[in-house]
Amino acid sequence: MAVAFVRTVKTASNATAVQIVYSNRRGSRDIEHIGSAHSPQEVEALKAVARQRLHANQESFEFGDGRPEGEALPITSTRSRHLWDALCLAYTGLGFDTACGHDEVFQALVLARVIEPVSKLDTIRVLDEIGIAAPSYRTIVRRLPGYASDEWRQRLAQACAAHVGLRPATLVIYDVTTLYFETDDGDGFREPGFSKERRLEPQITVGLLTDARGFPLQVHAFEGNTAETKTILPVLEAFMAAHQLPEVTVVADAGMLSEANLAAIEDAGLRFIVGARIPDIPYQVTEWRRRHPDQPISDGQIFTQPSIMGGKADPRRRMIFYQYRADRARRTLKGIDQQILKAEKAVAGQTPVKRNRFVQLTGATKTINRDLEAKARALAGLKGYITNLDAPTPEFVMGAYHQLWQIEKSFRMSKTDLRARPIYHHKRDSIEAHLTVVMAALAVSRMVERSTTWSIARFVKTLRRYHTVTIQAGDQTITAADPLPADAQQALARLRDAAAGH
């Protein structure tokens, strides 16, 4: 019984030869040399040719030009067709091709960033490696100001809005991050400010607006010294005006909005769901504990508290929900115990006084603030949610708020997978253009993830290995492709269905 398999061996010139070995039980072997390669991509290409030949059950190969059988076959081109075509499918499925006037340079920048986020100059190398004709660096630089324009970004935002199906009372999520620059001096845009990464360098503040599932809708850049609470209203007003939405419900973290901001957002015709700070034990919780002195609060129990905020001069009706979670209480109490232990050591003079909210200083006297400790323990496990929606249910409000992890995931993806920090950009137009590319790449990535159920990292890593190879053998030009595994084929099928709107 004959057995055939593909093997690789090192040659005297330090190349890698790809061969098909035909062996039988008697120990005899026939070796068919496919070619020699000097890079991993070329090796994979030759392996694809060898596997295709095995699948076709070809016993020999006619070169037709008198070339010795052991001589290497030249590879004329290799292309990551499956990966590139899939990303192009997502790009066009989002309507970006039409929105951007079929600008091939912008498409190349966006999809190359999904594949491997590098500098604009190194993007040319990424495109070359996957077999795609790359624009020149001069062309890329010349196009960047156009990608920074309000008109360009608005067309992208319209395409994103159409994809998610915006409608009145749409639920959107807003969050802010900072991107720093390795420079010492500010320039009016890149300025030192509060940094989420605790850095002192000049930075910019970036506000991202997504739908409830974390799909990007709009990105705005602000001066680095702009307070987070000052960014949300301009973004939301521009969003509503651009999409002619009479009402929007925005979800944001507790630190994002002050009472003054909430009032301004409400005056602009917006609804909101935000995390509520809990400075004191809520009245409903106190009353419940008074009526049930020996009964612990049940896990998941919800307390509802209608409230009037803003004072007599400007009363505002709000609804606050407080939910108790046993696991949250356990984690909080553990942290309090650790802080109290450190505070006791500091008060006893065993350790220096560091930042600890339970250490109370009265002149030179150090004591533990037991009243604050008691209040902190009483609040352990409680989380507040505040809204101005009419007749809201706690399930809807808390469910919407818990979607904040989606925008946090989008920010993590943009800052890690897509490396949003515009390291090599110094002019505002270039920075804005870079953020436009990152937003479009984030949208493509989220569409791929949502439709295939694969992470974008897995999707790119898997499909990037499968090349379509063109090899010249005499007068014949042969195209070969390594067959995709079943799970990759299924992922591509799901992406095709999503792009077609099925």
Secondary structure, 3 states (H helix, E strand, C coil): CCEEEEEEEECCCCCEEEEEEEECCCCCEEEEEEEEECCHHHHHHHHHHHHHHHHCCCCCCCCCCCCCCCCCCCEEEEECHHHHHHHHHHHHHCCHHHHCCCCHHHHHHHHHHHHCCCCHHHHHHHHHHCCCCCCCHHHHHHHHHHHCCHHHHHHHHHHHHHHHCCCCCEEEEEEEEEEECCCCCCCCCCECCCCCCCCCCCEEEEEEEEECCCCEEEEEEEECCCCHHHCHHHHHHHHHHHHCCCCEEEEECHHHCCHHHHHHHHHCCEEEEEEECCCCCCHHHHHHHHHCCCCCCCCCCEEEEEEEECCCCCCEEEEEEEEECHHHHHHHHHHHHHHHHHHHHHHCCCCCCCCCCCEEEECCEEEECHHHHHHHHHHCCEEEEEECCCCCCHHHHHHHHCCHHHHHHHHHHHHHHCCCCCCCCCCHHHHHHHHHHHHHHHHHHHHHHHHHCCCHHHHHHHHHCCCEEEEEECCEEEEEECCCCHHHHHHHHHHHHHHCCC
